[in-house]
Amino acid sequence: MLEEIINQTILFIVSFGANLMASVSGGGAGFVQFPVLILLGLPFSAALGTHKVAVVFLGIGALSKAKKTFSFDRQVVYAMLIGCLAVTCGSLFIIRVNSAKAEVVLGLITVLSGIYTLVKKQFGDVKAGGERSVLRLLVGYVLLFLVGLFSGSLSSGAGLFATLTLVSVFRLDLKKAIMHTMVFVATLWNAVGAFTIGAVATIHWQWVPTMITASFLGAYLGTFLLQTLPVKTVRVILSLVAMCSGMLLIYTGCVGMQH
């Protein structure tokens, strides 16, 4: 009984902090939340499914705070809906393979992405907007489909990469890109992934209520901060989260390859 109380307390604190940062930076909750589930004793597939169920409420918490000011981009919505198919494919694939090598590669890309966003001073600025050519839209759709595969198959990285794609390819300003990520990647894609994994693996439902509460509250507060912070500060937070998350992913991948 005491051990379970300790576990639930740890989960609440970790989930709250992870989702608070994720809602400000556009992703990264899984880099912290998922490894903790593994450390607390869950097998990979159960930890992945449990994490995805809880993170759905990251998007719900963010939208509940920003629903009066947030507007959807129609072309991005179409791309995100197509990505649901990729999420399903990725979820069915990962439960049958060792993801350690993929995590190392993804970690390296994440670190480089963090450096890029930090160095590129105009990244996510409202002035970065412009017309989208057919080629640019096709590239964006393909990239978001690949991000969907990551979302379904790996615990981390999808939110950050979706945000980067929405800013770099779809030319959304950074704050609007983050909100699209919270709504579609955190909520819709994770719901699809959780349903898929739950159909073929086990979800640790005893911990879900605590994680849901922490995710919702963390996202609500984080979205408040996102609305009040200047874009430059949000960009720095995004960069730091990406670099730290990437290094953690490389570490966990290397550890996984040793076993």
N, C-alpha and C positions, 0 to 999 in steps of 0.2 A: 504493500500500500504506500509506504513512504517513498519507495523507489519510483513508483508511478507518479506521485505528486512532484517529485524532483524533475522527472522527465518532462512532465507537462509544463512546469515552470520554465525550464530551459527552452522548450519549444516556443512558448509564448514570447519570451524575451528575444530569442533569435529571429522568429518570424516577424515580429513587430519591427525590429531594426532593419531586417533585410528588405521588407516590403516598403518601409519608409524611404530607404535609399533608392529602391527600384522605381518608385513612383516619381522621384525627382530626376533620376538619371535616364529613365527609359528602359530599364532592365537590370538584371543582375541578381534578383532575389534567389534564384536557384543555385548560384555560386556559393551561397552561404547556407541556405535552408536545406538543400538536398544532402550535402555531406554530413550535416548534423543528424539527419535521419539514419544515415548509414552508421554513424558512430554510436547511435543509440540502439543499434542492433537489427535494423530492418535489412532484408536482402535487397539487391539492386532494383528489381522490378517492383517490389512493394513500396520501396522508398520513392521511386519515380512516380508511380500512380498516386500515392498519398500526397506528394508534393504538388502534383498537377491539380488535384482536387482543391487544395487549399489556395493555390495561386489564382484560381478563378476569381476569388474574392478580392484580389489585388485590383483587378480591373473594375469590379463592381464598386469598390470603395472609392477609386479614383473618379469614376463617372458620377457617383452620387454627389461628389463635391463640385464637379465642374460641369454638370449637365446644363446649367443655364447659359454658359459661355462657350461651350464646345460645339463645333459644327463639323459634320463629316465631309470628307473629300470623296466624291462619287467614284473616281477611278481607283483610288486606294481601296475603297470598300470592295470593289470587284476583285482586285488582286488578293485581298485578304480572304475573301470567300473561296477563291480557287485554292488558296493555301491550305484550306481545311483537308483537302484530299491528300496533300503532301504530309500533313500531320498524321493522318491515319496510317499511311504507308510507313512513315518513320517509326511510329509506335509499334507496329507489328514486326518491323525489322529488328529493332534494338533488343527486344526481349530474348532474341535467339543468338546474339553475338556479344563479344567482348568489346566494349566501347572505348577502352583505354587509349588506343592509338589515335582514334578520332578526337578524343578529348585533348591530347597533346597538340595536334594540328590546330584544332579550334582555339586552344589557348594562345598559341603563337599569333594567329590571325587577330584575336581579340586584343592582345597587347599592342600590336602594330596599329590597329584601329584606334585605340586609345591615344597613342602617340600622334596619329594623324589628326584627330579632332582637336588635340591640344595645340598643335602647331598651326593648323589652318584657322586663322583668326576670324574669318568670316563664316565659319561653319555654323549653320543653323540660324543665321541672321535673316530677318524678314526680307531684306533686299536680295537674298539669293534666289527668290522666286522667278518664274518665267514660264514661257510656253513649253509644253511637252510634245516633242515630236513622236511620231509613231514608233520609231526605233527606240527612243528613250522609254516609252511605255512598255514595249516588248521586253527590253532589258530589265525594267523594274518588275514586271510580272514574273520573269524567269528567276530573278534574284529572290523575290519573296516566296516563290515556290520552293527554292532551295532552303531558305530560312525555315519554311514550314517543315521540311524534312528534319532539320536540326531540332526544331521545337518538339517534334514527336519522338525523336530518337535519343536526344541528350537532355540532361536536366537544366542546362545553362546555355546562355549565349544568344538564344533566339530574340529576346527582347532588344538587346543591344544592337544586333545586326539588323533587325527590322527598323529600328530608329535611324541607324546610319543609312539604310537604303532609302527610307522616306525622305531624309534630308538631302542626300547626295543625288539620287536619281529622280524622285518625284518632286524635289524642290520645295518641300514643306518647311516652314520655319520650325526651329527645334522644339518649342513647346507644343505646337500642334502635332508634330511627329510623335512626341512622347505620349500624348493623349491617345492617338490612334493605336499606338503600341499597347497601351494599357487596356484599351477596350477590346481590341481584336486578338493580340497575341496572348495577353494575360488571361482574358476571359474566354473568348470563343475558342481559340486554338487549344488552350489547356483543358477546356471542357471536353473537346473532341478527343484529345489525347488521354484524358482520364477515363472517359467512357470506353475507349478502345482497349487500354491496358486493363481496366477493371473487368472487361469481358473475358480476358485470357489469363489474368494474374490476380494477385491478392492486394487489396488496399487496407491499410491499417486504420480502420474507421474510428478506433478509440481515441486517436490523436487528432482527428480531423476537426472537431468543434473548436478546440483550443487554437489550432492553426488558422482556421477560418476567421475567428474573432480577431486574432492578432494581425492577419493579413488585411482585413477590412479597415481596422483602426489605423494601421501604419500607412496604408494607401490614402486614406482620407486626410491625415495630417500631411503626408508627403505632397499631395496634390495642392493643398493650401500653400505650402512652401513654393511649389513650382509656379503657382500663379503670382506670387509676390516677388520672387527672386529675379534679377536681371538675366538676360540670355547668356551673358558672358560667364556668370557664376554657374549657371546650369551646365554650360559647356565644360567648365573645369571639373565639375562633379561627375559628369558623364565620362570624361577622359580618365579621371582617377579610378572610378569604379571599373571601367573597362580594363585598365592596366592591372589593377589588383586582382580582378576576377580572372583575367587571363593567366596570371602567374599561379593562382590557386588551381586553376584547371590543369595547367601543365604539371603541377606537383601531383595532383590526384591521379592524372593519367599515367605518370611515371610509376607511381606506387602500384597502380592497377596492373601495369605490365610486368611488375616483379612477382606478382602472385599467379 
